[in-house]
Amino acid sequence: MNKKIGLGLQYLTALALLGSAAAKFFAPPAPEMNAFPHLIEAIPYIGALEILVVLLWVIPQTKKAGFYLVCSYLGGAICAHVFTGEGMIFPAIFLALGWVAMYLQDKNMSGPLAK
């Protein structure tokens, strides 16, 4: 039962991250990004990277590597949001959901919480 809940959380989080990636392709950049015009050009590449790491996370054979890449990506997103003065709550929530999802699926993924 826990594995099914974990898998559901994983797919829910992955879907939200794919929505974020789609926004990087189709939505205009946030007004805070106007202070960094050279970064605006990189937004589609960041979206492509986000899609890649999410796909690696949902493929069972590459789940662990993809999970660690998603964690790294979201850690960078938290840093970027703090740097630009935006709220960091959404990347932090998705990062926490990802950890809960992986813990429910595999107790060995929990780091110091493993028995």
Rosetta silent file (secondary structure, phi, psi, omega in degrees, C-alpha in Angstrom):
SEQUENCE: MNKKIGLGLQYLTALALLGSAAAKFFAPPAPEMNAFPHLIEAIPYIGALEILVVLLWVIPQTKKAGFYLVCSYLGGAICAHVFTGEGMIFPAIFLALGWVAMYLQDKNMSGPLAK
SCORE:     score description
SCORE:     0.000 S_00000001
   1 L     0.000  -44.222  179.114    0.000    0.000    0.000 S_00000001
   2 H   -61.478  -37.406  180.000    2.805    2.441    0.894 S_00000001
   3 H   -64.511  -37.800  179.075    4.506    1.748   -2.424 S_00000001
   4 H   -68.063  -40.422  177.106    1.328    2.644   -4.315 S_00000001
   5 H   -64.498  -42.958  178.084    0.942    5.881   -2.363 S_00000001
   6 H   -61.734  -41.975  178.556    4.610    6.665   -2.995 S_00000001
   7 H   -65.035  -40.219  177.128    4.235    5.975   -6.688 S_00000001
   8 H   -62.599  -43.043  176.583    1.169    8.214   -6.810 S_00000001
   9 H   -64.088  -38.173  178.793    3.067   11.031   -5.077 S_00000001
  10 H   -62.040  -47.841 -178.989    5.969   10.526   -7.450 S_00000001
  11 H   -67.725  -35.505  176.974    3.744   10.825  -10.514 S_00000001
  12 H   -63.895  -44.619  177.873    1.893   13.809   -9.045 S_00000001
  13 H   -65.906  -41.935  178.784    5.179   15.597   -8.389 S_00000001
  14 H   -62.943  -39.317  178.275    6.520   14.632  -11.813 S_00000001
  15 H   -63.764  -41.115  177.781    3.366   15.992  -13.442 S_00000001
  16 H   -64.547  -40.250  178.756    3.771   19.297  -11.611 S_00000001
  17 H   -67.940  -35.679  175.840    7.410   19.513  -12.701 S_00000001
  18 H   -66.663  -35.536  174.396    6.447   18.795  -16.305 S_00000001
  19 H   -63.586  -39.220  176.576    3.906   21.619  -16.044 S_00000001
  20 H   -63.778  -40.281  178.600    6.687   23.872  -14.799 S_00000001
  21 H   -65.213  -41.389  178.690    8.831   22.826  -17.752 S_00000001
  22 H   -62.407  -37.915  178.583    5.990   23.566  -20.174 S_00000001
  23 H   -63.776  -31.617  178.729    5.626   27.025  -18.644 S_00000001
  24 H   -67.624  -24.255  178.587    9.293   27.668  -19.378 S_00000001
  25 H   -88.842  -34.798 -168.893    8.558   27.140  -23.062 S_00000001
  26 H  -112.739  -22.872 -177.545    5.222   28.916  -23.397 S_00000001
  27 L   -93.261  150.520  176.362    4.799   31.463  -20.582 S_00000001
  28 L   -68.796  152.550 -179.747    6.568   34.820  -20.498 S_00000001
  29 L   -63.937  153.462  177.637    9.427   35.084  -17.988 S_00000001
  30 L   -62.873  147.976 -179.641    8.674   36.411  -14.520 S_00000001
  31 H   -57.900  -28.633  179.131    9.196   40.171  -14.111 S_00000001
  32 H   -63.444  -24.327 -178.233   11.995   39.484  -11.619 S_00000001
  33 H   -75.961  -12.054  179.581   14.003   37.949  -14.462 S_00000001
  34 H   -62.025  -22.802  177.332   14.229   41.300  -16.292 S_00000001
  35 H   -73.701  -13.594 -177.502   17.216   42.097  -14.089 S_00000001
  36 L  -127.742   70.341 -174.042   19.017   39.104  -15.667 S_00000001
  37 H   -62.811  -28.921  179.046   18.479   39.358  -19.446 S_00000001
  38 H   -69.573  -25.843  178.318   21.203   36.798  -20.235 S_00000001
  39 H   -78.712  -25.485  179.882   19.340   34.224  -18.148 S_00000001
  40 H   -61.254  -35.807  178.637   16.081   34.773  -20.039 S_00000001
  41 L   -66.888  -24.442 -176.975   17.719   33.203  -23.097 S_00000001
  42 L   -86.838   -9.070 -174.480   18.555   30.083  -21.040 S_00000001
  43 H   -57.418  -44.310  178.046   14.992   29.431  -19.847 S_00000001
  44 H   -62.379  -34.132  177.534   14.090   26.972  -22.668 S_00000001
  45 H   -68.113  -37.563  176.615   17.272   24.994  -21.984 S_00000001
  46 H   -64.545  -40.343  176.737   16.396   24.855  -18.297 S_00000001
  47 H   -62.600  -41.328  177.927   12.930   23.578  -19.255 S_00000001
  48 H   -64.299  -40.146  176.742   14.469   20.870  -21.449 S_00000001
  49 H   -63.229  -40.309  178.737   16.749   19.848  -18.585 S_00000001
  50 H   -61.975  -42.821  177.651   13.748   19.683  -16.262 S_00000001
  51 H   -61.631  -43.766 -179.019   11.926   17.376  -18.690 S_00000001
  52 H   -60.753  -47.842 -176.768   14.993   15.152  -18.970 S_00000001
  53 H   -69.923  -32.809  177.243   15.480   14.681  -15.226 S_00000001
  54 H   -67.915  -41.309  177.582   11.753   14.051  -14.667 S_00000001
  55 H   -62.558  -40.428  176.502   11.734   11.420  -17.416 S_00000001
  56 H   -63.488  -32.587 -178.480   14.735    9.729  -15.822 S_00000001
  57 H   -72.511  -34.195 -176.370   12.880    9.769  -12.498 S_00000001
  58 H   -88.696  -12.365  175.889    9.724    8.085  -13.787 S_00000001
  59 L   -81.570  122.546 -174.188   11.505    5.337  -15.746 S_00000001
  60 H   -56.052  -36.546 -177.508   11.902    2.405  -13.303 S_00000001
  61 H   -70.421  -23.555 -177.541   15.426    1.465  -14.481 S_00000001
  62 H  -118.259   19.946 -173.305   16.753    5.003  -13.902 S_00000001
  63 H   -59.560  -46.386 -176.050   14.538    5.980  -10.961 S_00000001
  64 H   -67.432  -46.675  178.166   17.278    6.462   -8.369 S_00000001
  65 H   -62.205  -43.155  178.256   19.593    8.457  -10.605 S_00000001
  66 H   -62.193  -38.535  178.754   16.656   10.513  -11.840 S_00000001
  67 H   -62.761  -45.079  179.635   15.535   11.156   -8.278 S_00000001
  68 H   -66.064  -33.645  175.862   18.934   12.506   -7.271 S_00000001
  69 H   -69.268  -38.316  176.190   18.966   14.704  -10.379 S_00000001
  70 H   -62.795  -42.139  178.065   15.478   16.000   -9.547 S_00000001
  71 H   -61.241  -42.682  178.131   16.695   16.802   -6.032 S_00000001
  72 H   -64.285  -43.200  179.047   19.675   18.683   -7.460 S_00000001
  73 H   -60.838  -46.957 -177.752   17.457   20.544   -9.908 S_00000001
  74 H   -69.487  -32.261  173.647   15.000   21.565   -7.187 S_00000001
  75 H   -62.458  -41.640  175.669   17.847   22.622   -4.883 S_00000001
  76 H   -65.853  -36.022  177.687   19.063   24.897   -7.665 S_00000001
  77 H   -65.284  -39.699  176.876   15.516   26.169   -8.148 S_00000001
  78 H   -61.155  -45.626  178.357   15.316   27.041   -4.457 S_00000001
  79 H   -59.819  -45.435 -179.046   18.601   28.939   -4.766 S_00000001
  80 H   -63.774  -40.094  179.661   17.423   30.773   -7.879 S_00000001
  81 H   -66.653  -39.257  177.356   14.133   31.752   -6.247 S_00000001
  82 H   -66.382  -42.295 -178.160   15.912   33.105   -3.172 S_00000001
  83 H   -63.174  -38.927 -178.544   18.414   34.972   -5.361 S_00000001
  84 H   -88.117   -1.807  177.080   15.705   36.668   -7.430 S_00000001
  85 L    86.191    9.389  177.137   13.580   37.503   -4.387 S_00000001
  86 L   -84.434  168.316  175.190   10.735   35.124   -5.210 S_00000001
  87 L   -74.268  140.490 -178.639    9.194   32.759   -2.706 S_00000001
  88 L   -97.960    9.610 -170.911   10.977   29.433   -2.449 S_00000001
  89 H   -66.866  -40.317 -176.279    7.988   27.552   -1.086 S_00000001
  90 H   -67.503  -47.582  175.972    6.918   25.739   -4.275 S_00000001
  91 H   -61.887  -34.762 -179.950   10.280   24.145   -5.124 S_00000001
  92 H   -67.744  -38.876  178.151   10.689   23.223   -1.452 S_00000001
  93 H   -64.192  -45.429 -179.456    7.250   21.582   -1.355 S_00000001
  94 H   -66.707  -34.100  176.281    7.957   19.558   -4.497 S_00000001
  95 H   -65.457  -44.116  178.571   11.345   18.526   -3.133 S_00000001
  96 H   -64.835  -41.539  177.551    9.742   17.340    0.121 S_00000001
  97 H   -62.032  -38.999  177.564    7.014   15.480   -1.805 S_00000001
  98 H   -62.478  -43.055  178.509    9.682   13.776   -3.889 S_00000001
  99 H   -64.952  -42.638  178.777   11.520   12.594   -0.780 S_00000001
 100 H   -62.658  -42.905  179.985    8.303   11.312    0.796 S_00000001
 101 H   -60.065  -45.054 -179.033    7.407    9.518   -2.434 S_00000001
 102 H   -71.309  -34.676  177.514   10.757    7.792   -2.641 S_00000001
 103 H   -63.876  -41.482 -179.941   10.757    6.910    1.060 S_00000001
 104 H   -67.408  -29.432 -179.691    7.364    5.247    0.722 S_00000001
 105 H   -83.111  -35.955 -174.076    8.558    3.251   -2.286 S_00000001
 106 L  -149.883  108.398 -176.951   11.983    2.252   -0.981 S_00000001
 107 H   -63.360  -20.891  178.399   13.078    2.678    2.624 S_00000001
 108 H   -71.608  -14.649  179.880   16.738    2.510    1.486 S_00000001
 109 H   -83.492   -0.409 -171.131   16.309    5.883   -0.230 S_00000001
 110 H   -88.083    2.749  178.163   15.748    7.630    3.088 S_00000001
 111 H    63.219 -121.778 -175.300   19.429    8.184    3.924 S_00000001
 112 H   -67.810  -12.612  178.696   19.924    8.537    7.693 S_00000001
 113 H   -82.276   -9.189 -178.238   16.359    7.339    8.362 S_00000001
 114 L   -67.644  145.456  179.508   17.157    3.862    7.007 S_00000001
 115 L   -91.964    0.000    0.000   17.244    1.042    9.504 S_00000001
